[in-house]
């Protein structure tokens, strides 16, 4: 059974690309709506990360998974929303990040 700590961590991770998208769209915090969106998602992402760590998820594991989900999500968002290049070698390295995230979760012992 998946613990609530892992659920909170995954929620936090999926909020990472949201604020990164907002950061890009805010144009250096010059656009108020996108700036507010960015700040809300940064706060929410860190809040759920804090909840996950507070529920006895190891800090190093939580941080690695959180940043990994965020990094993969931001890369995928860049390709889909901002027409960044999706070369095969780049996708291979994204796959390695996903494998690393899964490995950290599997070996966390929680």
Order of alpha helices (4+ residues) and beta strands (2+ residues): alpha-alpha-alpha-alpha
